[in-house]
Amino acid sequence: MFGDMMGMMNKLKEAQKKVEETKERLHGVLIDESSNDEKLKVTITANRTIKTIAIDDSLLEDKEMLEDYLVLTLNKAIEKATRIQEAELGAVAKEGMPNIPGMDLFK
């Protein structure tokens, strides 16, 4: 019984380490997103850190329009980053979970 428990604990620690390694790796995964007309371009990491924002000069003339562009484009980029992060971390977590009868957490 204790051997099984120790094995599960070791597997959980290993899974936690892999999750942390994956989070660190996701800092290097870049996601580019742009407005439909390409007047605003953003780059963020899969951990949702903004890296760059490029704004076409024509948007600088209308503050409200620029704000709208920023909100829409950043939200699209964040949504993509979130999907990537969840998929990557979910795969690592599922891989590292011990097989506990009756605990089918990741079907």
C-alpha positions in Angstrom: 0.0 0.0 0.0 2.7 2.5 0.9 4.7 1.6 -2.2 1.7 2.5 -4.3 1.2 5.7 -2.4 4.9 6.6 -2.8 4.7 5.8 -6.5 1.6 8.1 -6.9 3.3 10.9 -5.0 6.4 10.6 -7.1 4.3 10.6 -10.3 2.4 13.7 -9.1 5.7 15.5 -8.3 7.0 14.6 -11.7 3.8 15.9 -13.3 4.0 19.1 -11.4 7.6 19.6 -12.6 6.5 19.0 -16.2 3.7 21.5 -15.8 6.1 24.1 -14.6 8.5 23.3 -17.5 5.6 23.7 -19.9 4.6 27.0 -18.4 8.2 28.2 -18.9 8.3 27.0 -22.5 5.1 28.8 -23.3 6.8 32.1 -22.6 8.7 31.5 -25.9 5.6 30.6 -27.9 4.6 33.7 -29.8 1.1 34.4 -31.2 0.6 37.0 -33.9 -2.8 38.6 -34.3 -3.9 41.5 -36.5 -7.1 43.4 -37.1 -9.0 42.4 -40.2 -7.6 45.3 -42.2 -4.0 44.8 -40.8 -3.9 48.3 -39.3 -3.1 46.9 -35.9 -0.8 44.0 -35.2 0.0 42.4 -31.8 2.3 39.7 -30.7 1.8 37.9 -27.3 3.1 34.8 -25.7 1.1 31.7 -25.0 1.3 32.9 -21.4 -0.6 36.0 -22.5 2.2 38.5 -22.1 2.1 41.3 -24.7 5.4 41.5 -26.7 4.7 44.0 -29.5 2.0 46.3 -30.8 2.2 47.9 -34.2 -0.3 50.6 -35.0 -0.9 52.1 -38.5 -0.5 55.9 -38.5 -4.1 56.3 -39.7 -5.4 54.9 -36.4 -3.6 57.6 -34.4 -6.1 60.2 -35.7 -9.1 58.6 -34.0 -8.7 57.7 -30.3 -12.0 55.8 -30.0 -11.3 53.8 -33.1 -7.8 52.9 -31.9 -9.2 51.8 -28.6 -11.7 49.6 -30.3 -9.0 48.1 -32.5 -6.9 47.4 -29.5 -9.6 45.7 -27.5 -10.8 43.5 -30.4 -7.3 42.5 -31.6 -5.9 41.9 -28.1 -9.0 39.8 -27.1 -8.5 37.6 -30.2 -4.9 37.1 -29.4 -5.6 36.3 -25.8 -8.3 33.8 -26.8 -5.8 32.0 -29.1 -3.1 32.1 -26.3 -5.5 30.7 -23.8 -6.5 27.8 -26.1 -2.8 26.9 -26.7 -2.0 27.2 -23.0 -4.9 25.0 -21.9 -4.2 22.4 -24.5 -0.5 22.2 -23.6 -1.0 22.2 -19.9 -3.9 19.8 -20.1 -1.9 17.3 -22.1 1.0 17.4 -19.6 -1.3 17.1 -16.6 -3.2 14.2 -18.1 0.0 12.4 -19.0 1.3 12.8 -15.4 -1.7 11.8 -13.5 -1.5 8.5 -11.7 -4.1 5.9 -12.6 -6.5 6.0 -9.6 -9.5 3.7 -10.0 -12.7 5.7 -10.2 -10.9 9.0 -10.8 -11.3 9.5 -14.5 -10.7 13.2 -14.4 -9.5 13.5 -18.0 -11.8 11.6 -20.4 
